[in-house]
Amino acid sequence: MSQMRDKHFNICEFYIAITNRCNLQCLMCTTGKGKYGAESELSSQEWIKIIGNLERNCAIQRITFGGGEPLLRDDLGHIMKFTCACDINTVNVISNGTLFDGVFLDQFDEHELKKIGIIFSIDGLQYDHDFIRGGGTFKKTVHNFERVYKEYFLAEKIASLTVSSILMPENFSHFVDFLKEFERFKGVRFDVQPVIPNNELCYVREKFRLTEKEKAKLKEIIDYLVAHEYISTRPAPLIRSYMHYFANVLEKNGRCLTGYESLNITCEGLPYLCGKEVPMPLYAYDFKEIFYSEEYQAELERIKTCKEPCLQGLHINQENYGS
């Protein structure tokens, strides 16, 4: 514990978009629709240098590797093995699950697996999930999810297994049925987060314009998650705020923790603070130099005045949404 206290910064949670490549073109995401190639990505050694830089400066509780689809990188396992050897509590990977064929986890030893959390993106039962992520994806993802559940989660080999779902009007109708169906996977928790239309921070929420039937279904989802809070990774006050979010009347009263306790890192290795990149790659600059730079501090000042209730922060600050 003394080693943790000696760290310079309180940023304890990082999300790393290790690639912008994706094998799907999901309804709510622009990433899979772009033309991204592996030739523009950072090397394994550059990512290892970045992880070492972060670990040296921050008391990291959790690093999550995402994308894009992170399993498109052949060296993801190598990078994660290095991360598991660092002074970091949990090493997550979030995947659409279609490429998670069982071989991926076989490369880790038992001590590494104890740090690893697996997050599968599943947005509903077959019709809704396939409508959002593409035909045939549900069966592939659930097949791979069930293998990880049986061989790794039930056997207590991995740290956690989570289902991440993007909540949107397109999957409101049968979402409670989906939650009930997947509750058979005992111990698995759900991270249900509301969609950002067009995957942009500058969005127009009134585009939702929910019908009365959609509002009723949304309330049903919220009530179910609150009543079964033990299955949710998000606190009940935050879940209750989803009704106001989709009605475009949500207010945020507290402060955002982005840049202070959580941070996104782009596939170019740049700190990303809520819509703005700091043009100082973490493989070339020490994190202390980046944090105290004019560019980073200017973004922190901008975030202090932000009242946008986006609900997308990596680190949930309950004071923003009640108690």
C-alpha positions as CSV (number, residue, x, y, z in Angstrom):
1,M,0.0,0.0,0.0
2,S,2.9,2.4,0.7
3,Q,3.9,2.1,-3.0
4,M,0.4,3.1,-4.0
5,R,0.5,6.2,-1.8
6,D,3.8,7.3,-3.2
7,K,2.3,7.9,-6.7
8,H,2.1,11.5,-7.8
9,F,-1.5,11.6,-9.2
10,N,-5.0,10.4,-8.2
11,I,-5.9,9.2,-11.7
12,C,-6.9,5.6,-10.9
13,E,-8.8,4.5,-14.0
14,F,-7.7,4.6,-17.7
15,Y,-9.5,3.6,-20.8
16,I,-7.2,2.9,-23.7
17,A,-8.5,2.8,-27.3
18,I,-5.8,0.6,-28.5
19,T,-7.1,0.5,-32.1
20,N,-9.7,2.3,-34.2
21,R,-10.2,-0.8,-36.4
22,C,-13.4,-2.8,-36.0
23,N,-14.9,-5.8,-37.7
24,L,-18.4,-4.5,-37.1
25,Q,-20.4,-1.4,-38.1
26,C,-22.7,-0.9,-35.1
27,L,-25.7,1.4,-35.4
28,M,-24.5,3.9,-32.7
29,C,-20.8,4.0,-33.4
30,T,-18.8,5.8,-36.1
31,T,-15.6,3.9,-35.4
32,G,-16.4,0.8,-37.4
33,K,-17.5,3.0,-40.3
34,G,-14.0,4.6,-40.7
35,K,-11.2,3.4,-42.8
36,Y,-8.5,2.7,-40.2
37,G,-5.4,0.6,-40.9
38,A,-2.9,-1.2,-38.7
39,E,-0.1,0.7,-40.2
40,S,-1.0,3.9,-38.4
41,E,-1.2,2.2,-34.9
42,L,1.4,2.4,-32.2
43,S,3.8,-0.5,-31.8
44,S,3.8,-3.0,-28.9
45,Q,6.8,-1.3,-27.4
46,E,5.3,2.1,-27.6
47,W,2.2,0.9,-25.7
48,I,4.5,-0.8,-23.2
49,K,6.3,2.4,-22.7
50,I,3.0,4.2,-22.2
51,I,1.8,1.7,-19.6
52,G,5.0,2.0,-17.7
53,N,4.8,5.8,-17.8
54,L,1.3,5.7,-16.3
55,E,2.1,3.0,-13.7
56,R,5.1,5.0,-12.6
57,N,3.1,8.1,-11.9
58,C,-0.4,7.0,-11.0
59,A,-2.0,4.7,-8.4
60,I,-3.9,2.7,-11.0
61,Q,-6.8,0.7,-10.0
62,R,-8.0,-0.3,-13.4
63,I,-6.9,-0.1,-17.1
64,T,-9.4,-1.1,-19.8
65,F,-8.3,-1.9,-23.3
66,G,-11.0,-1.1,-25.9
67,G,-11.2,0.3,-29.4
68,G,-12.5,-0.3,-32.0
69,E,-12.2,-4.0,-31.5
70,P,-9.0,-4.6,-29.4
71,L,-8.8,-8.3,-30.4
72,L,-7.9,-7.2,-34.0
73,R,-4.5,-6.5,-32.6
74,D,-2.4,-9.6,-32.6
75,D,-0.2,-8.2,-29.9
76,L,-3.0,-7.4,-27.4
77,G,-2.1,-10.4,-25.2
78,H,1.6,-9.3,-25.1
79,I,0.6,-5.8,-24.1
80,M,-1.8,-7.1,-21.5
81,K,0.7,-9.5,-20.0
82,F,3.1,-6.6,-19.4
83,T,0.2,-4.6,-17.8
84,C,-0.6,-7.5,-15.5
85,A,3.0,-7.5,-14.3
86,C,2.7,-3.8,-13.3
87,D,1.4,-2.3,-10.0
88,I,-2.2,-2.3,-11.4
89,N,-5.2,-3.9,-9.7
90,T,-7.4,-4.9,-12.7
91,V,-6.7,-5.2,-16.4
92,N,-9.9,-5.2,-18.4
93,V,-10.6,-5.8,-22.1
94,I,-13.9,-4.8,-23.7
95,S,-14.8,-6.7,-26.9
96,N,-17.8,-7.1,-29.2
97,G,-17.1,-10.8,-28.6
98,T,-17.3,-12.1,-32.1
99,L,-13.5,-12.8,-32.2
100,F,-13.2,-14.1,-28.6
101,D,-12.8,-17.7,-29.7
102,G,-11.3,-19.1,-26.5
103,V,-7.7,-19.0,-27.6
104,F,-7.1,-15.5,-26.4
105,L,-7.3,-16.3,-22.7
106,D,-5.2,-19.4,-23.0
107,Q,-2.0,-17.3,-23.3
108,F,-2.2,-16.0,-19.7
109,D,-0.9,-17.8,-16.6
110,E,-3.0,-18.2,-13.5
111,H,-1.6,-15.1,-11.8
112,E,-2.2,-12.9,-14.8
113,L,-5.8,-14.2,-15.2
114,K,-6.5,-13.2,-11.6
115,K,-6.1,-9.6,-12.7
116,I,-8.1,-9.8,-15.9
117,G,-11.7,-8.7,-16.3
118,I,-13.6,-9.5,-19.5
119,I,-16.4,-7.3,-20.8
120,F,-18.6,-8.5,-23.6
121,S,-20.7,-5.9,-25.5
122,I,-24.3,-7.3,-25.8
123,D,-27.2,-5.0,-26.4
124,G,-30.2,-7.2,-26.1
125,L,-31.7,-10.5,-27.2
126,Q,-31.0,-11.8,-30.7
127,Y,-33.2,-9.6,-32.8
128,D,-32.2,-6.3,-31.1
129,H,-28.5,-7.1,-30.8
130,D,-28.3,-8.2,-34.5
131,F,-30.2,-5.1,-35.6
132,I,-27.7,-2.9,-33.7
133,R,-24.5,-4.7,-34.4
134,G,-25.1,-6.8,-37.5
135,G,-26.8,-10.1,-38.5
136,G,-25.3,-13.2,-36.9
137,T,-23.3,-11.3,-34.3
138,F,-25.5,-12.4,-31.3
139,K,-24.9,-16.1,-31.8
140,K,-21.2,-15.6,-32.2
141,T,-20.9,-13.4,-29.2
142,V,-23.1,-15.4,-26.8
143,H,-21.3,-18.6,-27.8
144,N,-17.9,-17.1,-26.9
145,F,-19.4,-15.5,-23.8
146,E,-20.7,-18.8,-22.5
147,R,-17.3,-20.4,-23.0
148,V,-15.6,-17.8,-21.0
149,Y,-18.3,-18.0,-18.3
150,K,-18.0,-21.7,-17.9
151,E,-14.3,-22.3,-18.3
152,Y,-12.9,-19.1,-16.7
153,F,-15.5,-17.2,-14.6
154,L,-17.2,-20.2,-12.8
155,A,-13.8,-21.7,-12.3
156,E,-12.7,-18.4,-10.6
157,K,-9.7,-18.0,-13.0
158,I,-10.5,-14.4,-14.0
159,A,-11.2,-11.4,-11.9
160,S,-14.6,-10.6,-13.4
161,L,-17.0,-11.1,-16.3
162,T,-19.3,-8.2,-17.3
163,V,-21.9,-7.5,-20.0
164,S,-21.8,-3.9,-21.3
165,S,-25.0,-2.7,-23.0
166,I,-25.8,0.5,-24.9
167,L,-29.3,1.5,-24.0
168,M,-31.2,3.2,-26.8
169,P,-34.8,3.4,-28.1
170,E,-34.0,0.6,-30.6
171,N,-33.6,-1.9,-27.8
172,F,-36.0,-0.6,-25.1
173,S,-38.9,-3.0,-25.9
174,H,-37.3,-6.3,-24.9
175,F,-34.4,-5.1,-22.7
176,V,-35.9,-6.3,-19.4
177,D,-36.5,-9.7,-21.1
178,F,-32.8,-9.7,-22.0
179,L,-31.7,-8.9,-18.4
180,K,-33.9,-11.6,-17.1
181,E,-32.6,-14.1,-19.6
182,F,-29.0,-13.3,-18.8
183,E,-29.4,-13.4,-15.0
184,R,-29.0,-17.2,-15.4
185,F,-25.3,-16.3,-15.6
186,K,-24.9,-16.0,-11.9
187,G,-22.3,-13.4,-10.7
188,V,-22.1,-11.6,-14.1
189,R,-22.9,-7.9,-13.7
190,F,-24.3,-5.4,-16.3
191,D,-22.9,-2.0,-17.2
192,V,-25.9,-0.4,-18.9
193,Q,-25.1,3.0,-20.3
194,P,-27.2,5.4,-22.4
195,V,-26.3,5.9,-26.0
196,I,-24.6,9.0,-27.3
197,P,-26.3,9.7,-30.7
198,N,-23.8,9.6,-33.5
199,N,-21.1,8.8,-30.9
200,E,-20.3,12.5,-30.6
201,L,-19.9,14.6,-27.5
202,C,-21.6,17.5,-29.3
203,Y,-24.9,15.7,-29.7
204,V,-28.6,16.8,-29.9
205,R,-30.5,14.7,-27.4
206,E,-33.9,16.0,-28.5
207,K,-33.5,13.7,-31.5
208,F,-34.7,10.9,-29.1
209,R,-38.2,12.3,-28.9
210,L,-39.5,9.2,-27.2
211,T,-43.0,8.0,-27.7
212,E,-45.2,7.3,-24.7
213,K,-44.7,3.6,-25.3
214,E,-40.9,4.1,-25.3
215,K,-41.1,6.2,-22.1
216,A,-43.0,3.4,-20.4
217,K,-40.5,0.8,-21.6
218,L,-37.6,3.0,-20.4
219,K,-39.2,3.3,-17.0
220,E,-39.6,-0.4,-16.8
221,I,-35.9,-0.9,-17.5
222,I,-34.9,1.7,-14.9
223,D,-37.2,0.2,-12.3
224,Y,-35.8,-3.3,-13.0
225,L,-32.2,-2.2,-12.7
226,V,-32.9,-0.3,-9.5
227,A,-34.8,-3.2,-7.9
228,H,-32.0,-5.6,-8.9
229,E,-29.1,-3.2,-8.1
230,Y,-26.8,-6.1,-7.3
231,I,-26.5,-7.0,-11.1
232,S,-25.6,-3.4,-12.0
233,T,-22.1,-1.8,-12.1
234,R,-23.7,1.6,-11.9
235,P,-25.4,3.1,-8.7
236,A,-29.1,3.4,-8.5
237,P,-29.1,7.3,-8.5
238,L,-27.3,7.3,-11.8
239,I,-29.7,4.7,-13.3
240,R,-32.7,6.8,-12.2
241,S,-31.3,9.8,-14.0
242,Y,-31.6,8.0,-17.4
243,M,-35.2,9.1,-17.7
244,H,-34.2,12.7,-17.5
245,Y,-31.3,12.1,-19.8
246,F,-33.5,10.7,-22.6
247,A,-35.9,13.6,-22.1
248,N,-33.0,16.1,-22.4
249,V,-33.7,17.7,-19.0
250,L,-30.9,16.1,-16.9
251,E,-28.9,18.5,-14.9
252,K,-25.4,17.9,-13.5
253,N,-24.6,19.7,-10.3
254,G,-21.2,18.3,-9.2
255,R,-17.8,18.2,-10.9
256,C,-16.5,15.9,-13.6
257,L,-13.6,13.6,-12.7
258,T,-12.2,13.3,-16.2
259,G,-8.5,14.2,-16.2
260,Y,-8.4,14.1,-12.4
261,E,-9.4,10.5,-11.5
262,S,-10.0,9.0,-14.9
263,L,-8.6,9.5,-18.4
264,N,-9.1,8.2,-21.9
265,I,-6.1,7.6,-24.2
266,T,-6.4,7.6,-27.9
267,C,-5.0,5.0,-30.3
268,E,-2.2,7.5,-31.0
269,G,-1.3,7.5,-27.3
270,L,-2.7,10.9,-26.6
271,P,-4.5,12.0,-23.5
272,Y,-8.2,12.7,-24.4
273,L,-10.1,15.0,-22.2
274,C,-13.8,15.1,-23.2
275,G,-13.5,16.0,-26.9
276,K,-10.0,17.4,-26.9
277,E,-6.7,15.6,-27.4
278,V,-3.6,16.9,-25.7
279,P,-0.9,16.7,-28.4
280,M,1.8,15.1,-26.2
281,P,2.0,11.3,-26.8
282,L,2.6,9.3,-23.6
283,Y,5.4,7.3,-25.1
284,A,7.4,10.5,-25.7
285,Y,6.6,12.6,-22.6
286,D,6.6,11.8,-18.9
287,F,3.1,12.0,-17.5
288,K,4.1,14.6,-15.0
289,E,5.2,16.8,-17.9
290,I,1.9,16.3,-19.7
291,F,-0.2,16.9,-16.6
292,Y,1.4,20.2,-15.8
293,S,1.6,21.4,-19.4
294,E,-0.4,24.4,-20.4
295,E,-2.5,22.3,-22.8
296,Y,-3.5,19.7,-20.2
297,Q,-4.3,22.4,-17.5
298,A,-6.3,24.4,-20.0
299,E,-8.5,21.3,-20.7
300,L,-8.9,20.8,-16.9
301,E,-10.1,24.4,-16.6
302,R,-12.6,23.9,-19.4
303,I,-13.9,20.7,-17.8
304,K,-14.5,22.5,-14.5
305,T,-17.1,24.7,-16.1
306,C,-18.8,21.8,-18.1
307,K,-22.5,21.3,-17.2
308,E,-23.1,18.7,-19.9
309,P,-24.7,15.6,-18.3
310,C,-23.2,13.2,-20.7
311,L,-23.1,10.2,-18.2
312,Q,-20.0,8.8,-20.0
313,G,-17.4,9.4,-17.4
314,L,-15.2,6.5,-16.7
315,H,-15.3,7.2,-13.0
316,I,-18.9,7.6,-11.7
317,N,-19.2,10.6,-9.5
318,Q,-22.4,10.1,-7.5
319,E,-22.6,13.7,-6.3
320,N,-23.5,14.7,-9.9
321,Y,-26.7,12.7,-9.9
322,G,-28.1,12.6,-6.4
323,S,-27.8,10.0,-3.7
